[in-house]
Amino acid sequence: MWPFSPQERQAALFAVLILITGISFKLIFVVLPPSQMSLRVLDDSLYHPKININTATYAELAAVRHLGPASAARIINYRKTGRRVGGPDELAVILKRKPAVVRKFSGAFKWKE
């Protein structure tokens, strides 16, 4: 029925897929001038303004991505003792997490008033 073997058909379909992908890549990135391209990484702070970690409410802290309600409660309890959170390394100690993990979401906070 088919003049090609299954392996040859698979190779031909793969070649067509590569060709179509290459053409669409060319249309998106070559045909459009750079000024019209809208493919860029947006800064998260455009949608989520930074909050002051030393004055934020429980709800504001719990809403931060990767933080959660338990961590927000730890920060609030730490502040109730009269101390202030000075930076990401101190926050890592408060939250009992690795500093590298805390640095991922520490950009959501302002550290000084």
N, C-alpha and C positions, 0 to 999 in steps of 0.2 A: 504494500500500500504506500509506504513512504519510501522515497529513494535514498533516505539517509538512515544510518543506524541511530539508536538512542543516544549514544555518546556524541555523535556529530550534531544531532538536533540540540542537545544540551549546550554544546559549544557555540552553536549558531545563536541560540537564544541569549546566551551570556554575552556574546559579541554585540548583539542588538541592544541589550540593556546597557552595556558600557557606552555605546554610541549615543543612546538617548540621554544618558546621564551627562556625558560630555557636552552635548549640545545645550542641555538646559543649564549646565554650569556656565557655559559661555554666554548664554543669553542673560543670565542674572548678573554676572560679574564683569563682563566685557562690554556688552552693548550699552548698559546704563552708565552714564558718566558718574564719577565718584560723588558729585554734589547731590545726586538724586538717590543714592543708595541709602537705605534706612536700616541696614543690617549693622548694628553697633550694640555694644554692651552698655546698658543704661546703669547709671549709678543708683544703688538702692536707696540712697538718701533722698532722691527725688520723690519717692513714694512714702518713705518712712523717715521723717525727720529725726535727728538725734535727740535723745532724751538725757537729761541730767540724772545720772545714776544715784546721786545723793539727795535728790528732791523728788524723784518720780514716785508715783503711787504704786500700790500693789498691782492694780489693774494694768498700768502702763508697763511695768516690768514683766508681768506674766504674758503680755502680748508680744514681747520680743521673740523673734524666731530663734529656736534652739535654747531658750531659757526655761520657760514653763513655770507653773505655779509653785512647785516645791523650791526651786531656785530663787524665785521672787520672794518667797517667805524667808529664806535664809538671808537675803540681802536686807530686807526690812528688819529682821531681828538683829542683824549686825549693826544697822544704823541706830536702833533703839538704845544700844549701849553707849551712844555718844560718839562713836567713831565714824569716819568717812572712808569711802572706798577710794583709794588713790590711783589705781590703774589696773590694767589687765592681770598682772601677776598677783596682786592682792586679791582680785576677784576670783582668781583660780584657787587660792587658798580658802576663801570663804565658801565657794561652791564645791570644794573638794574634787576639782577636775584638773586635768592636765592643762598647763599654760597654752599649749598649741591649740587645744580645743577651744579654750576661752577666747583666744585671739580671733577665731573665725567670726564670732558675733560681737566682739568688743567694739567694732566700728559703729554699732548702734547707739553708743553712749557718749555723752560729754562727761569728762572727768572733773572739770573745774567749773565753778559758777561764773 
